[in-house]
Amino acid sequence: MSGEISRNMGERYPEEASKLLKGSIIYHYDVCAEYYYSLWGEHIHHGYFLTPADTKEIAQIQQIELLVHQSNLEPGSKVLDIGCGLGGTSRYLARELGCEVIGIALSEAEIRIARRVSIGEADGENEGEDGFIRLGKGKVKFMVLDAEMIEETFENETTKMFDCVWISDAMSHLPDKRKFVSDVARLLDIGGKLVLADWFAATSGMNDSVKTKQQKDDLAAIESKIPLDITKEVDANLFDLKMA
């Protein structure tokens, strides 16, 4: 079934396949979240390595800094962090830029860790009545929420909700990219930003440069689990987002 999902990326998923994909994601992260935290720490996204000497931890922060710089994200912005994982990026944006960040993920285990770590770093009280945890000049809030429900959850008929929607290493998990980009456009304020970093399938010639059977098997395993064939679709929808 997972291979079929990947091959049919250009079309909307059948409801059953979408539920299967989300169920697999929830199960995976519910089982592995504590292990990932003990192994990787608060950041479970990829890193941006500037030198061979960079550690994983340094590279992960450098990726956040790169995205902040390229997007020109303003201090104090209201940010929705999609697929927030253990909350590392949300906390960074709150603490370093004074942002008000809502982080969402499908996994209850991830959100539980995100809250626990944030409360441990909190300035003053734990969670406020509004659910936010204050970190430096910013604050964070974490919710178990399906990314396909963001419009229904956050849309306000009179005001736009967010200055930035941030999604790092998570869009590959979303069955319906078109719906996601459309929802983002409705939630962003005028001049708002969609900050995106993720896996993308290269051209069909990509596999020609893969030399070993092990490398090909590794790629096949990734492609069978997450839908990567989205570059053209995302490009088209991001153009629509800019025009919205």
C-alpha atoms as one frame of an Amber mdcrd trajectory, in Angstrom:
protein
   0.000   0.000   0.000   2.794   2.451   0.884   4.381   2.070  -2.544   1.047
   2.788  -4.182   0.676   5.907  -2.056   4.048   7.209  -3.213   3.336   6.548
  -6.902  -0.014   8.326  -6.790   1.322  11.498  -5.194  -0.032  13.718  -7.969
  -3.613  12.878  -7.094  -5.715  13.148  -3.966  -5.417  10.191  -1.662  -8.320
   7.851  -1.084  -9.618   8.354   2.444  -8.523   4.878   3.496  -4.944   5.408
   2.316  -4.768   8.769   4.078  -5.894   7.218   7.355  -3.332   4.452   6.934
  -0.533   6.955   6.378  -1.499   9.074   9.387  -1.888   6.001  11.563   1.613
   4.881  10.630   3.019   8.315  11.460   1.284   8.414  14.843   2.424   4.910
  15.731   6.006   5.579  14.673   6.453   8.774  16.661   4.470   7.607  19.685
   6.798   4.611  19.927  10.036   6.412  19.065   9.636   9.928  20.509  11.413
   9.315  23.813  14.188   7.411  22.030  14.625  10.215  19.506  14.830  12.739
  22.345  17.501  10.707  24.130  19.444  10.206  20.876  18.953  13.473  18.966
  17.918  15.927  21.642  15.255  18.568  21.128  15.767  18.906  17.361  14.826
  15.965  15.134  15.067  17.782  11.796  17.997  17.770   9.401  20.916  20.150
   9.714  22.742  22.648   7.510  26.445  21.823   7.613  28.723  24.748   6.810
  31.980  22.944   7.577  33.035  19.297   8.000  33.691  20.078  11.666  30.082
  21.066  12.371  28.309  18.812  14.831  24.746  17.655  14.296  23.562  20.049
  16.990  25.321  23.027  15.418  24.038  22.111  11.947  20.444  21.854  13.170
  20.580  25.347  14.659  22.242  26.603  11.473  19.324  25.261   9.449  16.886
  27.232  11.576  19.055  30.344  11.272  19.268  29.879   7.501  15.490  29.648
   7.172  15.002  32.673   9.424  17.485  34.655   7.332  16.128  33.600   3.943
  12.528  34.258   4.954  13.376  37.517   6.735  11.211  36.404   9.637  10.542
  39.375  11.886  11.062  39.234  15.667   7.784  38.918  17.529   6.024  37.134
  14.659   3.077  34.835  15.262   4.183  31.432  13.970   2.411  28.131  13.351
   4.994  25.323  13.468   3.576  22.361  11.525   4.959  18.981  12.536   6.782
  20.582  15.453   8.221  17.305  16.702   9.742  17.766  20.157   9.333  21.533
  19.963  12.967  22.523  19.445  12.330  24.957  16.602   9.290  26.443  18.329
  11.341  27.116  21.449  14.205  28.597  19.426  11.900  31.032  17.624  10.260
  32.043  20.905  13.465  32.405  22.887  15.726  33.967  20.245  13.236  36.036
  18.227  10.481  36.660  20.763   7.940  34.885  18.562   4.543  33.615  19.671
   4.580  30.041  18.414   1.935  27.335  18.245   3.460  23.938  17.496   1.309
  21.063  16.282   1.961  17.376  15.652  -0.036  14.164  15.275   1.839  12.324
  18.011   0.685  12.718  21.599   4.090  11.492  22.767   5.901  14.231  20.850
   3.611  16.935  22.196   4.002  15.598  25.720   7.802  15.870  25.426   7.566
  19.318  23.797   5.502  20.606  26.714   7.707  18.942  29.319  10.929  20.382
  27.937   9.368  23.815  27.459   8.053  23.917  31.020  11.525  22.951  32.218
  12.939  25.987  30.405  10.047  28.321  31.224  10.481  31.800  32.651   8.105
  32.045  35.576   4.910  30.009  35.666   4.334  26.836  33.703   1.439  26.940
  31.225  -0.730  30.037  31.361  -4.497  29.954  31.162  -4.196  30.308  27.396
  -1.902  27.267  27.227   1.216  29.258  26.344   4.579  28.736  28.044   6.751
  31.839  28.267  10.336  31.576  27.016  12.362  34.780  27.024  10.398  37.475
  25.200   8.347  34.875  23.336   6.033  32.024  24.168   5.086  28.580  22.905
   2.011  26.403  22.924   1.755  22.799  21.747  -1.261  20.916  20.430  -2.020
  17.441  19.123  -3.544  18.373  15.780  -3.760  17.033  12.237  -2.212  19.514
   9.798  -5.246  19.011   7.552  -7.364  20.611  10.297  -5.474  23.894  10.634
  -7.989  25.993   8.720 -10.944  24.688  10.705  -9.037  25.122  13.968  -7.425
  28.522  13.528  -9.280  30.492  10.867 -10.834  33.710  12.108 -13.346  35.373
   9.815 -12.189  38.885  10.712  -8.404  38.612  11.121  -5.582  36.533   9.752
  -3.987  34.356  12.407  -0.295  34.016  11.561   2.665  35.960  10.216   4.442
  32.707   9.395   3.616  29.058   8.843   6.781  27.018   9.390   7.117  23.406
   8.230  10.458  21.596   8.381  10.880  17.943   7.373   7.138  17.367   7.722
   5.447  18.240   4.435   6.487  14.883   3.036   4.088  13.339   5.561   1.056
  15.292   4.309  -1.236  13.347   1.953  -2.831  16.409   0.350  -0.254  19.114
  -0.387  -2.715  21.173  -2.412  -5.132  21.448   0.506  -2.301  22.323   2.874
  -1.010  25.221   0.763  -4.561  26.477   0.260  -5.198  26.370   4.014  -1.939
  28.198   4.702  -2.950  31.005   2.338  -6.148  31.514   4.320  -4.349  31.644
   7.660  -1.476  33.974   6.775  -1.701  37.701   7.341  -0.848  40.112   4.520
   2.854  39.695   3.819   2.899  36.431   5.743   5.415  33.718   4.965   5.370
  29.982   4.364   8.777  28.682   5.455   9.365  25.223   4.010  12.286  22.796
   4.232  11.856  19.156   3.281  12.737  16.180   1.122  11.983  16.568  -2.581
  12.342  14.034  -5.355  14.885  15.082  -7.951  14.506  14.427 -11.667  14.168
  10.911 -13.017  17.920  10.866 -13.529  18.572  10.907  -9.799  18.950   7.156
  -9.497  21.561   7.114 -12.260  24.042   8.633  -9.814  23.286   6.078  -7.105
  26.029   3.502  -7.444  25.509   0.829  -4.822  22.651  -1.574  -4.251  22.570
  -0.498  -0.600  22.049   3.130  -1.595  19.256   2.158  -3.977  17.615   0.006
  -1.310  17.834   2.867   1.198  16.190   5.271  -1.248  13.483   2.750  -2.100
  12.663   2.333   1.590  12.300   6.097   2.021  10.217   6.541  -1.128   7.863
   3.730  -0.117   7.050   5.386   3.204   6.808   9.072   2.392   5.397  10.691
  -0.762   8.232  12.578  -2.431   7.038  13.173  -5.978   5.715  16.619  -5.233
   8.146  19.200  -6.589   6.019  20.408  -9.506   2.826  20.348  -7.452   4.395
  22.349  -4.625   5.913  24.868  -7.045   2.518  25.443  -8.657   0.725  25.842
  -5.359   3.363  28.131  -3.882   2.824  30.381  -6.905  -0.883  30.388  -6.077
   0.003  31.249  -2.474   2.067  34.252  -3.575  -0.857  35.478  -5.649  -3.394
  35.017  -2.813
